[in-house]
Amino acid sequence: MTALLVEDLWFGYGRTPTVRGVTMTVAPGDCYGFLGHNGAGKTTVLRLCLGLLRPSRGRVVVFGCDLAHAGRLARSATGALIERPGFVLGATARQNLRWLARLQGMPPTLAAAETSRVLDRTGLTTVAERRVGTFSMGMRQRLGVAQALLGQPRLLLLDEPTNGLDPEGIADLRALLRSLARDDGVAVLLSSHQLHELDGLCSHIGVLRSGELSVEGAVPALRARLQRRYAVAGPDLPALQTQLAAEGLGAAVDAGRLLVELGEQPPAQVLRHLAARAEVTSFAPEAITLETLYQRAAELAGPAAAQRPTSPTPTLPAAAAAQPLWRVFRHELATTLARRSNRLLALLPAASAAWTVYSYHQKTVQHLARVARGEQFSADAGSGHLAVALTLQNAVPCLGLVVLWWASQSVAADLSRDTLRATLQRSVGRGDVWYGKLGALAALAGGSFALLMFSALIAAASAFGFGDLVEVTRHGERQPLAAANDVAPVLWQALGHCLLPLGALLATGSLASVLARRPARALALAFALVLLPELLRARLGPHAGWLLTSHLPAGLRDDSAVAYAVAVARGAADAHWQFAGTAVWAPLAWCAAAALLGRLWFARLRVG
């Protein structure tokens, strides 16, 4: 049975391939050491094995499931820690693990139990309620191992898992991996350039040099293929080296000793000749460690080892692959709301709405007071409908800025915090992650809009009520300006026409987030995508309704449905909604185009 089959894998970040024809197999119960110098391509191969990168050639098969065609199912049996573990720093270790367990498809009770299990197994139970932002590097690394163990994966991919761990932590990790491979039959593939930390742990190794797998095989078999060398030490190494040369044996100096291959000569005879002519303090076979195998890999290079036979596709946990879009939506919503700044931003438009109604009420009271003092001939007495319309005109732009901020950071910020990689390592597809993020942002924006309207309606009702708008003269006469029955339908229509432009902002900002990949650049690009088309307004003329800004109540120019509602609520007889014909189709086109382009680009996104 083969847990992981990597077959003729090629990949390059530019024109020069970084990974060249890598082929290797890992079976259940193997602890496979993936060795190589920094920059050899170890991390890149592991990313390819998780689908974080797409190979230019070759394939990856996990328990019979081709990663290119059944990625969700393959990842449901895989746990991984790639480079830096990414977590929500403001949440506790337990919260982070529980979110990831739920993302993997576990019900709440099982997710809580599994979280407790991996915390205990990695020695983090005592700090489970601490925020991850307060963790040391070693504690975060332990937490990274813990999240890789969620769901008892049958294949474990670990990239430099000992980084940041103290000696005690390294010993604990070695014991854990040995137990997983030997007792639980888990296939473990771990990469490292710290060979001494893996010695005695790995049953198989593969040596990667400049993107090519030069050696692969079982450690005992590789040791048997090496010509055994003897280590010779004494107070006068040059004399010993001369004597060995006289015997026809070449010797290399290594750390205060000589390493010599005896060939067919009996060790006892060589030692007897040496001791007769020079002082020898030690003469023993060299211990063939992983470092020895790595350094002498050229001697082992040859035809690739025979691949172990693959087995039929086993039964993988189908429940973990169920409802991936819902799981991502739930995960994104929970992690977004876990950040206090996002909760405050969600309340900001509602605060702006309340302030707008308050300001309008104060101005109305001041104008009526001037009329009462005879300083002004007339003034309107104010109405709840006009107060709500003015609120939409002022608070919706505030919400638009908040939505653009959220959307522009949705992918870029997750990339910078490494939390996107943690999401994509689970049993979800890229389409699930993209649309799950859009859905979570839409829910968050919808909740903020609902709070805005609730704040506006309550404040307007308490300040004015929802009767007709009337004009009061200094003589006490009251002239109707706008009937409530005429204004209410227009106001509700304008309210509905705020939603599509906000959705278009959300999709456009998310597209910018994927294109720019960095938070600051993503925000700048989001504003550019929305505002730069304004330069074409004069050329478009009557077709300017296809610009997104024509349907947003923002800036000095407002051609939106909200501006029309404000005019109607004031009683303007000549109120005109210039772009009513494109009020639905233009924002919808922006929204669909941005969402689809973002989906295509997200599918090609290289996640580090």
Secondary structure, DSSP 8 states (H G I E B T S, - for coil): --SEEEEEEEE-SSSS-SEEEEEEEE-TT-EEEEEE-TTSSHHHHHHHHHTSS--SEEEEEETTEETTT-HHHHHHTEEEE-SS----TTSBHHHHHHHHHHHTT--HHHHHHHHHHHHHHTT-GGGTTSBGGG--HHHHHHHHHHHHHTT--SEEEEESTTTT--HHHHHHHHHHHHHHHHHS--EEEEEES-GGGTTTT-SEEEEEETTEEEEEEEHHHHHHHS--EEEEE-S-HHHHHHHHHHTT--EEE-SSSEEEE-TTS-HHHHHHHHHHHS--SEEEE----HHHHHHTHHHH-SS--------------GGGGSSHHHHHHHHHHHHHHTSHHHHHHHHHHHHHHHHHHHHHHHHHHHHHHHHHTTSSSEEE---HHHHHHHHHHHHHHHHHHHHHHHHHHTTHHHHHHTHHHHHHTSS--HHHHHHHHHHHHHHHHHHHHHHHHHHHHHHHHHHT-SS-EEEEETTS-EEEEE-HHHHHHHHHHHHHTTHHHHHHHHHHHHHHHHHH-SHHHHHHHHHHHHHGGGGGHHHHGGGGGGSGGGGS--SS---SHHHHHHHHHHT-TT---TTGGGTTHHHHHHHHHHHHHHHHHHHT----
